[in-house]
Amino acid sequence: MLDNICQLARDAGVAIMQVYNGQAPLDVAHKSDDSPVTAADIAAHQVIIAGLQALTPELPVLSEEDPASWEVRQHWQRYWLVDPLDGTKEFIKRNGEFTVNIALIEGGKPVLGVVYAPVTDVMYSAAGGSAWKEANGEKTRIRVREAHPPLVVISRSHADKDLELKEYLSQLGEHQTTAIGSSLKFCLVAEGEAQLYPRFGPTNIWDTGAGHAVALAAGAHVTDWQGNTLDYTPRESFLNPGFRVSIF
């Protein structure tokens, strides 16, 4: 199953790159929350939905680009959670820091996850308690790793306006920071390049499900600020609480 989902993420990446490389129009629009959506988001969504319906017709799919209503999904125990293009702002800025996110949720937990970066052709994946990174044709097992001082990874698009984050970092002690877009922040912690990803600003469950699966399988902790594991049990709101991804 994991190999099939990785291939599906690559297929979605091809659709995204056709827009990114100018082979198809960008067509930027804005949703009700003012977040951008492009033709690449929609094209990737269509590829993933068709692929998942062919692979697992019995499982419902919750995608950012077609979120099912609360009445429809309130009894879901097992479902696919998809962000067809995570980091649309980075896509529009053309900095390459965007991903395809696909996660399988069982009992509120992400048990399988794929995070694919189309520009660099880097694939992160997780299932069965193991996590991998595939780059340059080589697939390797990844695990969290300590470093002193720790590297803290923060959001490229949101960190400058996040006063809570600035206050938190001011009290953290010795550390270094780096900024990157999309769910790649989870993956940096998972592969040992970073040790902490603190998030205070708003995210939705499709932003985090796949990255959560990868980080968890690599040995990281993904909890809210009260120490509770992020939960994907269907609820009326798609919003996550603030959280931290950490090796500590």
SEGUTOR-935139 format. One record per residue (C-alpha): residue number from 0; y, x negated, z negated. Coordinates in steps of 0.25 Angstrom, whole numbers, plus 5000, padded with zeros to 4 digits. Layout:
% SEGUTOR-935139
nr=NUM; north=Y; east=X; up=Z $
...
This chain:
% SEGUTOR-935139
nr=0; north=5000; east=5000; up=5000 $
nr=1; north=5010; east=4989; up=4996 $
nr=2; north=5008; east=4982; up=5010 $
nr=3; north=5011; east=4996; up=5017 $
nr=4; north=5024; east=4998; up=5009 $
nr=5; north=5028; east=4984; up=5012 $
nr=6; north=5026; east=4986; up=5027 $
nr=7; north=5034; east=4999; up=5025 $
nr=8; north=5045; east=4992; up=5019 $
nr=9; north=5046; east=4982; up=5030 $
nr=10; north=5046; east=4994; up=5040 $
nr=11; north=5058; east=5000; up=5033 $
nr=12; north=5064; east=4986; up=5033 $
nr=13; north=5063; east=4986; up=5049 $
nr=14; north=5070; east=4999; up=5050 $
nr=15; north=5081; east=4994; up=5040 $
nr=16; north=5083; east=4981; up=5048 $
nr=17; north=5085; east=4988; up=5061 $
nr=18; north=5097; east=4994; up=5055 $
nr=19; north=5101; east=4981; up=5048 $
nr=20; north=5100; east=4973; up=5061 $
nr=21; north=5108; east=4984; up=5069 $
nr=22; north=5097; east=4989; up=5077 $
nr=23; north=5100; east=5003; up=5071 $
nr=24; north=5113; east=5009; up=5066 $
nr=25; north=5117; east=5007; up=5051 $
nr=26; north=5122; east=5021; up=5049 $
nr=27; north=5127; east=5020; up=5034 $
nr=28; north=5129; east=5033; up=5026 $
nr=29; north=5131; east=5036; up=5012 $
nr=30; north=5123; east=5044; up=5002 $
nr=31; north=5129; east=5053; up=4992 $
nr=32; north=5129; east=5042; up=4981 $
nr=33; north=5137; east=5034; up=4992 $
nr=34; north=5126; east=5024; up=4994 $
nr=35; north=5124; east=5020; up=5008 $
nr=36; north=5112; east=5023; up=5017 $
nr=37; north=5110; east=5018; up=5031 $
nr=38; north=5101; east=5020; up=5043 $
nr=39; north=5092; east=5009; up=5038 $
nr=40; north=5090; east=5016; up=5025 $
nr=41; north=5085; east=5029; up=5032 $
nr=42; north=5077; east=5021; up=5042 $
nr=43; north=5069; east=5013; up=5031 $
nr=44; north=5067; east=5026; up=5024 $
nr=45; north=5061; east=5033; up=5036 $
nr=46; north=5051; east=5021; up=5038 $
nr=47; north=5047; east=5021; up=5023 $
nr=48; north=5045; east=5036; up=5022 $
nr=49; north=5037; east=5037; up=5034 $
nr=50; north=5028; east=5025; up=5030 $
nr=51; north=5026; east=5030; up=5015 $
nr=52; north=5022; east=5044; up=5020 $
nr=53; north=5012; east=5037; up=5029 $
nr=54; north=5006; east=5028; up=5018 $
nr=55; north=5007; east=5038; up=5007 $
nr=56; north=5009; east=5052; up=5011 $
nr=57; north=5006; east=5057; up=4998 $
nr=58; north=5017; east=5050; up=4991 $
nr=59; north=5032; east=5055; up=4990 $
nr=60; north=5043; east=5045; up=4994 $
nr=61; north=5056; east=5044; up=4987 $
nr=62; north=5066; east=5037; up=4996 $
nr=63; north=5081; east=5034; up=4994 $
nr=64; north=5084; east=5040; up=5007 $
nr=65; north=5076; east=5053; up=5004 $
nr=66; north=5075; east=5055; up=4989 $
nr=67; north=5066; east=5067; up=4986 $
nr=68; north=5072; east=5077; up=4977 $
nr=69; north=5069; east=5078; up=4962 $
nr=70; north=5061; east=5091; up=4964 $
nr=71; north=5052; east=5084; up=4974 $
nr=72; north=5049; east=5071; up=4967 $
nr=73; north=5049; east=5075; up=4952 $
nr=74; north=5034; east=5075; up=4951 $
nr=75; north=5031; east=5062; up=4959 $
nr=76; north=5022; east=5052; up=4952 $
nr=77; north=5020; east=5043; up=4964 $
nr=78; north=5030; east=5041; up=4975 $
nr=79; north=5037; east=5030; up=4984 $
nr=80; north=5051; east=5026; up=4981 $
nr=81; north=5059; east=5020; up=4992 $
nr=82; north=5072; east=5014; up=4995 $
nr=83; north=5072; east=5012; up=5010 $
nr=84; north=5084; east=5002; up=5010 $
nr=85; north=5088; east=4997; up=4996 $
nr=86; north=5101; east=4990; up=4997 $
nr=87; north=5108; east=4998; up=5008 $
nr=88; north=5122; east=4992; up=5004 $
nr=89; north=5116; east=4978; up=5006 $
nr=90; north=5110; east=4983; up=5019 $
nr=91; north=5124; east=4987; up=5023 $
nr=92; north=5130; east=4974; up=5019 $
nr=93; north=5119; east=4967; up=5027 $
nr=94; north=5115; east=4957; up=5016 $
nr=95; north=5100; east=4960; up=5017 $
nr=96; north=5098; east=4964; up=5003 $
nr=97; north=5091; east=4977; up=5005 $
nr=98; north=5077; east=4982; up=5003 $
nr=99; north=5066; east=4992; up=5006 $
nr=100; north=5061; east=4998; up=4993 $
nr=101; north=5048; east=5006; up=4992 $
nr=102; north=5041; east=5009; up=4979 $
nr=103; north=5029; east=5017; up=4974 $
nr=104; north=5031; east=5024; up=4961 $
nr=105; north=5020; east=5029; up=4953 $
nr=106; north=5022; east=5035; up=4939 $
nr=107; north=5037; east=5031; up=4939 $
nr=108; north=5034; east=5016; up=4942 $
nr=109; north=5035; east=5008; up=4955 $
nr=110; north=5021; east=5003; up=4957 $
nr=111; north=5023; east=4998; up=4971 $
nr=112; north=5036; east=4992; up=4977 $
nr=113; north=5041; east=4986; up=4990 $
nr=114; north=5055; east=4980; up=4992 $
nr=115; north=5058; east=4974; up=5006 $
nr=116; north=5070; east=4967; up=5011 $
nr=117; north=5071; east=4968; up=5026 $
nr=118; north=5081; east=4958; up=5029 $
nr=119; north=5073; east=4946; up=5022 $
nr=120; north=5059; east=4953; up=5025 $
nr=121; north=5056; east=4951; up=5010 $
nr=122; north=5046; east=4961; up=5004 $
nr=123; north=5044; east=4963; up=4989 $
nr=124; north=5032; east=4972; up=4985 $
nr=125; north=5024; east=4976; up=4972 $
nr=126; north=5012; east=4983; up=4969 $
nr=127; north=5001; east=4982; up=4959 $
nr=128; north=5009; east=4974; up=4949 $
nr=129; north=5012; east=4963; up=4959 $
nr=130; north=5024; east=4960; up=4967 $
nr=131; north=5026; east=4952; up=4980 $
nr=132; north=5037; east=4946; up=4989 $
nr=133; north=5035; east=4944; up=5004 $
nr=134; north=5044; east=4935; up=5011 $
nr=135; north=5043; east=4926; up=5024 $
nr=136; north=5029; east=4931; up=5026 $
nr=137; north=5024; east=4927; up=5012 $
nr=138; north=5020; east=4937; up=5001 $
nr=139; north=5021; east=4932; up=4986 $
nr=140; north=5019; east=4938; up=4973 $
nr=141; north=5032; east=4938; up=4965 $
nr=142; north=5034; east=4938; up=4950 $
nr=143; north=5047; east=4938; up=4941 $
nr=144; north=5051; east=4925; up=4936 $
nr=145; north=5060; east=4920; up=4925 $
nr=146; north=5072; east=4911; up=4927 $
nr=147; north=5083; east=4905; up=4918 $
nr=148; north=5094; east=4910; up=4920 $
nr=149; north=5089; east=4923; up=4925 $
nr=150; north=5094; east=4928; up=4939 $
nr=151; north=5099; east=4942; up=4938 $
nr=152; north=5099; east=4950; up=4951 $
nr=153; north=5110; east=4960; up=4953 $
nr=154; north=5114; east=4970; up=4963 $
nr=155; north=5122; east=4965; up=4975 $
nr=156; north=5129; east=4979; up=4977 $
nr=157; north=5131; east=4984; up=4963 $
nr=158; north=5133; east=4972; up=4953 $
nr=159; north=5148; east=4970; up=4955 $
nr=160; north=5151; east=4984; up=4950 $
nr=161; north=5141; east=4985; up=4939 $
nr=162; north=5148; east=4982; up=4925 $
nr=163; north=5135; east=4984; up=4917 $
nr=164; north=5128; east=4973; up=4925 $
nr=165; north=5140; east=4964; up=4923 $
nr=166; north=5140; east=4967; up=4908 $
nr=167; north=5124; east=4965; up=4908 $
nr=168; north=5125; east=4951; up=4915 $
nr=169; north=5136; east=4946; up=4906 $
nr=170; north=5127; east=4948; up=4894 $
nr=171; north=5114; east=4943; up=4901 $
nr=172; north=5115; east=4928; up=4898 $
nr=173; north=5113; east=4917; up=4908 $
nr=174; north=5109; east=4922; up=4921 $
nr=175; north=5112; east=4921; up=4936 $
nr=176; north=5114; east=4933; up=4945 $
nr=177; north=5111; east=4936; up=4960 $
nr=178; north=5114; east=4949; up=4968 $
nr=179; north=5106; east=4956; up=4978 $
nr=180; north=5104; east=4970; up=4984 $
nr=181; north=5093; east=4980; up=4983 $
nr=182; north=5080; east=4980; up=4976 $
nr=183; north=5079; east=4965; up=4979 $
nr=184; north=5084; east=4963; up=4965 $
nr=185; north=5071; east=4968; up=4959 $
nr=186; north=5064; east=4959; up=4969 $
nr=187; north=5072; east=4946; up=4964 $
nr=188; north=5067; east=4949; up=4950 $
nr=189; north=5053; east=4951; up=4955 $
nr=190; north=5052; east=4938; up=4962 $
nr=191; north=5058; east=4930; up=4951 $
nr=192; north=5071; east=4927; up=4958 $
nr=193; north=5079; east=4935; up=4948 $
nr=194; north=5075; east=4939; up=4934 $
nr=195; north=5084; east=4951; up=4931 $
nr=196; north=5090; east=4963; up=4939 $
nr=197; north=5099; east=4972; up=4930 $
nr=198; north=5104; east=4985; up=4936 $
nr=199; north=5114; east=4994; up=4930 $
nr=200; north=5119; east=5002; up=4942 $
nr=201; north=5112; east=5014; up=4948 $
nr=202; north=5099; east=5013; up=4956 $
nr=203; north=5090; east=5023; up=4962 $
nr=204; north=5075; east=5023; up=4960 $
nr=205; north=5072; east=5019; up=4975 $
nr=206; north=5081; east=5007; up=4973 $
nr=207; north=5072; east=5001; up=4962 $
nr=208; north=5058; east=5006; up=4964 $
nr=209; north=5052; east=4996; up=4973 $
nr=210; north=5060; east=4984; up=4967 $
nr=211; north=5055; east=4989; up=4953 $
nr=212; north=5040; east=4988; up=4958 $
nr=213; north=5042; east=4974; up=4963 $
nr=214; north=5049; east=4969; up=4951 $
nr=215; north=5039; east=4976; up=4941 $
nr=216; north=5027; east=4970; up=4949 $
nr=217; north=5034; east=4956; up=4948 $
nr=218; north=5035; east=4957; up=4933 $
nr=219; north=5049; east=4962; up=4931 $
nr=220; north=5054; east=4973; up=4922 $
nr=221; north=5062; east=4985; up=4928 $
nr=222; north=5068; east=4993; up=4917 $
nr=223; north=5080; east=5001; up=4913 $
nr=224; north=5090; east=4996; up=4903 $
nr=225; north=5082; east=5002; up=4892 $
nr=226; north=5069; east=4995; up=4896 $
nr=227; north=5062; east=5007; up=4903 $
nr=228; north=5055; east=5004; up=4916 $
nr=229; north=5062; east=5010; up=4928 $
nr=230; north=5055; east=5023; up=4931 $
nr=231; north=5053; east=5030; up=4944 $
nr=232; north=5047; east=5043; up=4939 $
nr=233; north=5054; east=5054; up=4947 $
nr=234; north=5067; east=5059; up=4941 $
nr=235; north=5078; east=5067; up=4946 $
nr=236; north=5088; east=5055; up=4947 $
nr=237; north=5085; east=5043; up=4956 $
nr=238; north=5093; east=5034; up=4948 $
nr=239; north=5088; east=5022; up=4940 $
nr=240; north=5093; east=5018; up=4927 $
nr=241; north=5099; east=5004; up=4926 $
nr=242; north=5088; east=4994; up=4925 $
nr=243; north=5084; east=4979; up=4924 $
nr=244; north=5073; east=4971; up=4932 $
nr=245; north=5070; east=4959; up=4924 $
nr=246; north=5059; east=4949; up=4921 $
nr=247; north=5063; east=4949; up=4906 $
